[in-house]
Amino acid sequence: MNSQELWKKYEEKMFIQSAYRLVLGTTSFDAETIAPHKGDAYRNERVAYLEGELFSLQTDPEFLALVEELSRRDDLSFQQKRIIKWQLTDMERFRYVPKDIFVEYARLSMESSQTWKKAKEAKDYSMFKPYLLKTIEMSKKLLEYRHSDLKGYDILLDDFEPGMTIEKYDAFFDLIKKEIVPLVAAVVKKEKIDDRFVYLNYPAEQQRKLTEKILDYMHYDRDAGVVAETEHPFSDALSKYDSRVTTHYYENNLMSSIFSIIHETGHATYNAQIRDDIAETYCFDNISSGMHESQSRLMENYLGRTRGFWVNLFDDVKELFPKQLENVDLEGFVRAANASFPSLIRTEADELTYPLHILIRYELEKAIFDGSVDVEKLDQLWADKYEEYLGVRPANDAEGILQDVHWSGGSFGYFPTYALGSGYAAQFMHAMAEDLDPEKCMEDNEFPKIKDWLREHIHQYGGLYSPAEIMVMATGEPFDPHYYVEYLKNKYSKLYEL
Amino acid sequence: MNSQELWKKYEEKMFIQSAYRLVLGTTSFDAETIAPHKGDAYRNERVAYLEGELFSLQTDPEFLALVEELSRRDDLSFQQKRIIKWQLTDMERFRYVPKDIFVEYARLSMESSQTWKKAKEAKDYSMFKPYLLKTIEMSKKLLEYRHSDLKGYDILLDDFEPGMTIEKYDAFFDLIKKEIVPLVAAVVKKEKIDDRFVYLNYPAEQQRKLTEKILDYMHYDRDAGVVAETEHPFSDALSKYDSRVTTHYYENNLMSSIFSIIHETGHATYNAQIRDDIAETYCFDNISSGMHESQSRLMENYLGRTRGFWVNLFDDVKELFPKQLENVDLEGFVRAANASFPSLIRTEADELTYPLHILIRYELEKAIFDGSVDVEKLDQLWADKYEEYLGVRPANDAEGILQDVHWSGGSFGYFPTYALGSGYAAQFMHAMAEDLDPEKCMEDNEFPKIKDWLREHIHQYGGLYSPAEIMVMATGEPFDPHYYVEYLKNKYSKLYEL
């Protein structure tokens, strides 16, 4: 069979896999947003079964042989070769795992996430602990079936961010520790920014209207995207033509939902701006976590927390909350959006202390996988590290180890990409500044110009290139975390007059 | 293999089919409620593929042989025998249809429904017409693959309501024509009930709160059910533990959403009250349309439009709309909820004129399938019949032939069950009255007592028994439409002092 005939066969098989992914993705979104919990057990069983069917398709020997055969063909286009390269890499994650273990893991992940949710509501880690320990055990067991050149936690780090290892993350976080920990300590000693207005009463109904304004401002295409409400904001993309972002409204916090929605829209924009000719290929799913996070952080922090972003929106905010913002002007609003103080909840953390929240999780994960920690005591270790790096200690499990969903679903190795993404974003912004002035664009109400730059230099490729390649293509040099550290130092030295 | 071993095999296969149904059902609900329309084409292709997979499972020769073998076994329990009986009947609908034709039909249905939606918005039948004609053609084509003892439209009628035929529906609708058409004409001549307050401004936000009150009042279990908003209200049940009801808020109509939500909750309650031991069997899906509709109509009309229903709710309604209802008391509210007048939109029609809306659709469907009508002119025929039976003529397609979704999805034979269900409900209410006084129950705030009666006599069985059997079991006699006609005559003679 000639290569293009083989390719057509490959595409047919991928279409089938994409059908399963679409309905399972939709069912998962439904479960996260609205499905009633009494249906959990019934749904879990059936979703686990179909995850198993998808797994069978992905590990079908005929399919594996087809991909391997294609990987040996020289007469494919560059694009086709790349797609096959990623597919082959990704297949290693599944192909040696027995199906029953995979299905057991899929079921455990669902049950564990659902239990985590209840445990968090009850602020009771003991409810969740057996699931967490089992999830850790299963995650370690899955590693035994990997045929990677890497070992242990390195495998997981590479899964979420190709090319990243403990060694490289250690270097990255050492720099954070060296430069940012003292910066946070210096800021703590300075006079606090007055952000008391942030914590007045902001009715959810009005916040919903603000969300619409922000989405309009960011030109989020409502004919190709959805916004919903969940306990934890997240984003998902069922296809290039179907983005999903969620947020959560706290009535005693104006900023929380604002920056959630800007963040998640950053993710959604990435998926929506992929090039048409690769939108229905493996490149759509192959975007690394760090790259994805760079685009959400870029929108949330590097754009969303600037004065420029709010020049054309602040009147709307005041109109929605006239009493609460009676004595607040644009400058005061933006200052409050950038106030830094040590806190307990990662998702609510400011831009400066944020990487320390990630540092804590990275150190714990590393220790879980090298066995240097007693997993029975993870909640205590969590609290200890918060005290060490941020000087605060959780008063209960909900603001401690129970705050994040990730571990319940077995996502170990994911957290570090959050800090890395912020690092990537700093370098992207530096490169963008050579072509346009983003604050000026926003002042001129030309947000699409910024989206165009991101599409041209980053988004259009989806996961066609590796993170390292995109970085060089978009910025002219390999990733250099000093852009990030310098950005934080400059910004916060000015803001707090250090 | 002994019968119980065979049965276990059958259950395993049914579990797999239920997994596909669950994710396809969830994806369909998502598409109806929130999915962005730019994702339609991508989703349609994939859903059609998986519908085909489910079709393959349902028509797998091994599965067919298994069911046939089970149907020959004498040592199954009564329940098992019944389940197999229904399964076998249902299989005839699919087993002789070529898969490619089935998939083509599934894809056409989705495209046709999506086009219908746009055409209705644009009030432009010409957009939808080619899809409707194609859907009619395909529906007729599918009939060629049926091996039923029945012919043509009778097959479709029997699909939706086992045992019903043109002959039986003709008799039913002849009675409606004889008794209800003159009653409607008599009511038109009387002084109108003052219901002007119904059409004041009722903000959707407040109506949403009223929906919550109504659901609480009806003891709708929010841990096993969802409420959402759609252009057309509907209900769905993904499992006994996961009901879905939707409604639509018109800000210039207080009653529309109220009776939609009561109606759909009637459907949801049926599915939620099925007996545990048959909740995950074929009996869950096997409830006939007429039986289902009897339970929604029972809640909407026979309970929801009585004074008793509102005794404990009316204060809440007034609190939500103090200005709009300033001069309305409980009696005036209930009278307005029962006002009858000829109108154009079926879903908004009052209880008395409602069966005439169905009569019109029944006559058109019958004519479509016996070929006595020029389908090119369906929109005109629709308008003519409205003029004939109700004395009103649609001013545009949206309030004429485009008003209902059913035909776009190929649901021919469904409409008549709506009137039949109202008929069933009258007889059920007559039987219920021998055991309890529903209005008194509601006045005493004991709605669950009514739900208990319905569970005991109807809901618990799901589709274990045929509609005719349930009717005899619950009421002691076969279906008799005179209960319905007498109910309408009594009620409206009193209300309008005829």
HADDOCK unambig.tbl for C-alpha pairs under 7 A between the chains (distance, minus, plus):
assign (segid A and resid 19 and name CA) (segid B and resid 46 and name CA) 4.62 0.50 0.50
assign (segid A and resid 19 and name CA) (segid B and resid 47 and name CA) 6.81 0.50 0.50
assign (segid A and resid 19 and name CA) (segid B and resid 50 and name CA) 6.99 0.50 0.50
assign (segid A and resid 23 and name CA) (segid B and resid 23 and name CA) 5.78 0.50 0.50
assign (segid A and resid 23 and name CA) (segid B and resid 24 and name CA) 6.63 0.50 0.50
assign (segid A and resid 23 and name CA) (segid B and resid 27 and name CA) 5.98 0.50 0.50
assign (segid A and resid 24 and name CA) (segid B and resid 23 and name CA) 6.62 0.50 0.50
assign (segid A and resid 26 and name CA) (segid B and resid 27 and name CA) 5.90 0.50 0.50
assign (segid A and resid 27 and name CA) (segid B and resid 23 and name CA) 5.98 0.50 0.50
assign (segid A and resid 27 and name CA) (segid B and resid 26 and name CA) 5.89 0.50 0.50
assign (segid A and resid 27 and name CA) (segid B and resid 27 and name CA) 6.63 0.50 0.50
assign (segid A and resid 34 and name CA) (segid B and resid 226 and name CA) 6.83 0.50 0.50
assign (segid A and resid 35 and name CA) (segid B and resid 226 and name CA) 6.77 0.50 0.50
assign (segid A and resid 36 and name CA) (segid B and resid 222 and name CA) 6.85 0.50 0.50
assign (segid A and resid 36 and name CA) (segid B and resid 223 and name CA) 4.89 0.50 0.50
assign (segid A and resid 36 and name CA) (segid B and resid 224 and name CA) 4.96 0.50 0.50
assign (segid A and resid 36 and name CA) (segid B and resid 225 and name CA) 5.64 0.50 0.50
assign (segid A and resid 36 and name CA) (segid B and resid 226 and name CA) 6.63 0.50 0.50
assign (segid A and resid 36 and name CA) (segid B and resid 242 and name CA) 6.16 0.50 0.50
assign (segid A and resid 37 and name CA) (segid B and resid 223 and name CA) 5.75 0.50 0.50
assign (segid A and resid 37 and name CA) (segid B and resid 224 and name CA) 6.65 0.50 0.50
assign (segid A and resid 38 and name CA) (segid B and resid 223 and name CA) 5.79 0.50 0.50
assign (segid A and resid 38 and name CA) (segid B and resid 224 and name CA) 5.23 0.50 0.50
assign (segid A and resid 38 and name CA) (segid B and resid 241 and name CA) 5.45 0.50 0.50
assign (segid A and resid 39 and name CA) (segid B and resid 224 and name CA) 6.46 0.50 0.50
assign (segid A and resid 39 and name CA) (segid B and resid 241 and name CA) 4.70 0.50 0.50
assign (segid A and resid 39 and name CA) (segid B and resid 242 and name CA) 5.30 0.50 0.50
assign (segid A and resid 46 and name CA) (segid B and resid 19 and name CA) 4.63 0.50 0.50
assign (segid A and resid 47 and name CA) (segid B and resid 19 and name CA) 6.82 0.50 0.50
assign (segid A and resid 50 and name CA) (segid B and resid 19 and name CA) 7.00 0.50 0.50
assign (segid A and resid 222 and name CA) (segid B and resid 36 and name CA) 6.87 0.50 0.50
assign (segid A and resid 223 and name CA) (segid B and resid 36 and name CA) 4.90 0.50 0.50
assign (segid A and resid 223 and name CA) (segid B and resid 37 and name CA) 5.76 0.50 0.50
assign (segid A and resid 223 and name CA) (segid B and resid 38 and name CA) 5.80 0.50 0.50
assign (segid A and resid 224 and name CA) (segid B and resid 36 and name CA) 4.96 0.50 0.50
assign (segid A and resid 224 and name CA) (segid B and resid 37 and name CA) 6.66 0.50 0.50
assign (segid A and resid 224 and name CA) (segid B and resid 38 and name CA) 5.23 0.50 0.50
assign (segid A and resid 224 and name CA) (segid B and resid 39 and name CA) 6.47 0.50 0.50
assign (segid A and resid 225 and name CA) (segid B and resid 36 and name CA) 5.64 0.50 0.50
assign (segid A and resid 226 and name CA) (segid B and resid 34 and name CA) 6.84 0.50 0.50
assign (segid A and resid 226 and name CA) (segid B and resid 35 and name CA) 6.78 0.50 0.50
assign (segid A and resid 226 and name CA) (segid B and resid 36 and name CA) 6.62 0.50 0.50
assign (segid A and resid 241 and name CA) (segid B and resid 38 and name CA) 5.46 0.50 0.50
assign (segid A and resid 241 and name CA) (segid B and resid 39 and name CA) 4.72 0.50 0.50
assign (segid A and resid 242 and name CA) (segid B and resid 36 and name CA) 6.17 0.50 0.50
assign (segid A and resid 242 and name CA) (segid B and resid 39 and name CA) 5.32 0.50 0.50
